[in-house]
Amino acid sequence: MNRAQQIKKITQELVRFKTTHEQQRQFLPCLKIIKKWLEKNNIKAEIETHNSFPFLISGPKKTNVLLLGHIDVVPAPAELFETRTRDGKMFGRGVFDMKGVIAALLNTFIKLKKENVASLTLAITSDEEIGGYNGTRFLIQTKRVIPSIIILPDGGDNFNIVTDQKGPINLITVTKGKGCHSALPWAGINPVNLATGFIKKINKEFPNRHFSKTTATPTIVCSGDVINKKVRNQIPDSLEINWNIRIAHPDTIKDISTIFNKVGSIFNTKVTEIIGDGLPFHINKESKKVKLWKKIVENQIKRRVRFVSSPTASDARWISQKGIPCIVTHVDGGCPHENGEWVDIKSLSTLSNCIQKFISETYE
C-alpha cells in the first residue's frame, strides 16, 4: 500500500466515528484505531484522559517536533460519516477538519519512526472544537510534552502559512432600564432602546467586516423575566447580550473590556462576565524554522506560499502563549463545518512529504 492509499484508508476509518461532542463515547474508539495503526508498526502509544476528554500521545516527552491534531468534529447528517470520492477529492465530515490531516500526520510519523527518528512526538486530542482546554492546553501547560516546535495543519488554506489567528471570548453585558406596562412606555426606561444605541456604538469601535482586527458580534439577546414568562406587553427592566469577540494581536481582554465599559457608561450598560481566555495566536514569519518550512513547501508544490492572517481560532493559541514556535497551515480543501466539506487527496500526501523533508533537514 503506497502513501496515498494508506492516507485514504486511514481517513475513511476515522471519519466513520461520529466524534461530535454530542457523542463523546465515540472519542475513545476513534483514538484506539490510531493506536492500533501505531502498534501494528511496533510503535508505542498511550491514551490518557483529562476531565473525561481522551488524548493519544506517542513519542518522547521532550521532543524536537510535535505533530498535533484533533479528532473531534461538528455535528452532521449520518451520511456524511461515510466518505465518498470524486475527481481526486474526498468528501465527508472531518476530511478537512481534520481527520484527513491526522491520517497524513500518522503516515509521516510511522515512516519516520521506522527510520529511527527518535525526537518526534505525535499528539491527538478530542476537544479542539470546544476550546482545547483539556487537550492542547493541558498538554502544554502541564509540560506533558515539551516540544521545540509544533506542526499544526489546522488553519489557513492550501499550504499558506498562518501568522495570526484571533482569540475567542464571550462577553456578557447587561443594560439596565426601568420596567413598566408597554402601554405606558413613558413611565419606564426601555433597555431595548438603550441597548440598540450601545450596539451601534460598539459596531463602530469594532467593525465586523475587518478581517485582521478585533471584531465584536452580538449573538444572544435576552430579557430574563419577559422571556421566561412570555409576557409581551411589559417593558423589561434589563437586557442581557452575549457578545462573541475575536481578539486580534496585539489587543487584550483588558483592552476590550475597557472600551465596552466606557461605551456602556453612556447607555447604562456594564460588562458582567467574560468567558474564555481570548488568547490570539502569533508567530514571527522571519523565524528560521518558518522560512525553512516555506522553502520546503514551495519546492514541493511548485508555487509561492503566502503568509496569511485568519479570523478563526485554533489550539495554536495555547502554544504561542508559551513561546513555542508553531507552524499553522493546511492542505487543499474547503467547506469545514459544512455539508460539502472536502479535501484534495493528493495534497494530504504532499503534506506528509513536506513534514518528512522538514524534519530530516532540521534535525538530521
Phi, psi and omega in degrees: 000121181282178186301310182299319180295319180293317179298318179296317181295316180296317179302313180300319179295317183289322183296330182297338178276126180278073187276057174266166181281356170275345181227060185296341178296346179278345184299309185297312177301325179293315178295328179293331175295318178296316179299321180298318177299319179293313183293330176297336178255022176061037178244126182284144177213150178237142171248120181239172178227152171222120183053042177076002177262118182279152172216152178251140177219135180220128181117175184289155178296311176264120191217152176291313184230134172248124172266123190235137177207177178220144182265345184288144181227170177271159183301154181202161173302150186305324184293340180282353177268015166237126183283155170224152186238137177205129176054042177079007180245147175249136182243146178150163180292121176091359181296329178262322184233087349216042185287328174297320178293320177300320177299320178292318177298317181296317178300315180295315182300314180298315181298316182289325177294325176294336177268013176065035171280106189280315188272066181214131184229145177243132177226130179235122183254179184224019182222024182296322185292346177242022171121339178074018184293323185260001178249266184298316180300316179298314181299317184282314185290327180271359182057036173296332171221138184235091183266155172278327178207151181237139173251118183232096181279073186213045179183155182076202181205146169048048173074006170292156185254126182275124177261337182217134169230149183278152178260126184271142167219160168246128183241131181256128174242147176236124177259123182265134175229210176222116183289151176192176176292137184289348174283344181235060186300334179290348181276349182231190174234113186280113181293340177296317179294318178298316182294328178298316176296321179298315180298316180300318181291319178296321178298329177286325179289325183230083181301124186285353178268003184275119186287325189248002179243167182301135175240152179224117186236123175289129184241331180225127178236127178213151176235100193319297186297316182295316181294313184294323183267352183056040179271119186262349183244034179229128173282125183287163179267353178202161179222130180251137179232132170266127177250124172267115187245134177247107188271126179261147175301132010255019180298157179230168176302320180298318178301314183295313182299321180298315180295317180299316181290326178294312178294321182298331181297337179282331188242024178054045184234137179229152171282124182252339182202143174235124184246120179111169184264335176062034184271117176281159176258138177211137176225147179281114182288352176271359177302140180299320181292320179295317179296321178296314179302315180301315181296316181296316181296316181298324177293328181283315187263355175061037174201171183285140174259133181261153168269131185227158170257152182232136178281350181271172179243161175208180178293353180299335182295328179290335185277312184294334178294339178263006177076018180267126177299139181221121177271112178254121182208188176201163177274185178277116182186188180184181179057042176298142181069011179241163182292340179264020182307134182213163175215142175281120187296319181298324182292334176294320176294323178298317177301314179301317178298318181296317179297316180299315180294319181298314182292320181292324181280333184274320189233031179287000000 
